Amino acid sequence: MKYISTRDPHQSPVAFSDILLRGLAPDGGLYVPESYPQWSSSDLSRFRSFLNDQGYPALAAEIISYFIDDIPRDDIEQMTQRAYRVPRFADPDIVPVSELEDGLFIGHLSEGPTAAFKDMAMQLLGELFEYELSRRSTTLNIVGATSGDTGSSAEYAMRGRRGIRVFMLTPRGRMTPFQQAQMFSLDDPNIFNIALDGVFDDCQDVVKEISSDADFKAEFHIGAVNSINWARLMAQVVYYVACWIRATETDESKVSFCVPTGNFGDICAGHIARSMGLPIDQLIVATNENDVLDEFFRTGSYRVRSARETLATSSPSMDISRASNFERFIFDVLGRDVARTADLFGKRVREGGFDLSDDPAFPSVAEKFGFRSGKSTHADRLATIKRVHDTYGVDIDPHTADGVTVAWQQREAVHTPIVCLETALPVKFADTMREALGEEPETPERFTDIMQGGRHVADLPNDANAVKDFIRESIADSDVTS
């Protein structure tokens, strides 16, 4: 298994361990496998046996071994056993699946240490990073951006690990108090929180600018944990397989997935799983009012928005107007045409976007790749949270409510059961839960003291050079090798 960039026509394919530490490709593109492995019916049957007989860690080792051929299988199994275990995850199933109503399931992805689906990939990423850095006797300085949950998931996965520092950029004032408390209360010497002026897309642009500076990246060993890192998507493929198994009784049964998404990472993993042969009927994109992705799937126009045009909503982790992982999907839609992908994402996105409505490839988005979409508003979120609470006695967070709202919108057009992927636990979004239900969300015992912690965060301007200076000074003042 080798990997290529979405943009470089003259590249030499590289091994998994190399792209693990790089994040972005040198040309600014994203890494993808040279080709997706293909699963047979016997493979699917074997996956079902792994999950049912040995549990989620065994299934994870089996799935990700398709993507990694330069780490021994025994080491992979040890890493998945450490990553996916109780009490790190609150439920021994790791990803339990429940039926909300006939034909509509919830895939519970928020049982991890930060109560967000990002833990599913990040816990494994922490194991992979530490393993590979030890093998190479080197260090890694992770620079990432978060709209809410990626940051805390990354920091809790990397805190205290040898050879790793984390520099996490957040949009100042744009996260909920609980999300801020989860991150800013950490005082581990290898964790650095940075609050930037602007919105998430600004933070993401700074990360990309830093990653594109080849000299700085090489000198300071810069890596990425955002979903631009292929290993994140690889790990997320596992829970699509697990949810399919737990929502079906036979290996021939198909399901659809409805996925709340802003950066297109979560649902891109579903696209990969479907491309490999997992029996997925439809992949339904659910957005909030920042509906760049919904607009594309309806019209073919990918019209990115400025920071000023990106709305602050009650599902803040999806307040994104430039979806980084979208490039991987369009690369496949265009038949893996690196020249066109480089033009669209290296040039046209910077100029405001692109339009594929008249392109012969656009109908394949629905017909070949199975994508549909819908959007949800604040009023929709409140109504869905209350309806699910009153009817089923289940509390869902605002992002998951976006997913359930869109799943309901699509029920008549989708003829297979729908699994809605949960995004986070309601406790992370107390203000919206109070508005919807008139009461405080339940606080799991492991989070009862989270709001009482200190605050450790640096306020910086929205400027890549200022962030680089901060990184230089912090590296000089800290030691992560012991």
Secondary structure by P-SEA (a helix, b strand, c coil): cbbbbccccccccccaaaaaacccccccbbbbccbbbbbcaaaaaaaaaaaacccaaaaaaaaaccccccccaaaaaaaaaaacccccccccccbbbbbccccccccccccccccccccccaaaaaaaaaaaaaaacbbbbbbbcccccaaaaaaaaccccccbbbbbbbccccccaaaaaaccccccccbbbbbbcccaaaaaaaaaaaaaaaaaaaaabbbbcccccaaaaaaaaaaaaaaaaaacccccbbbbbbbbcccaaaaaaaaaaaaacccccbbbbbbccccaaaaaaaccccccccccccccccccccccccccaaaaaaaaaacccaaaaaaacccccccccccccccccccccccccccccccccaaaaaaaaaaaaaaccccccaaaaaaaaaaaaaccccccbbbbbbcccccccaaaaaaaccccccccccccccccbbbbbbbbcccaaaaaaaaaaaaaaccccc
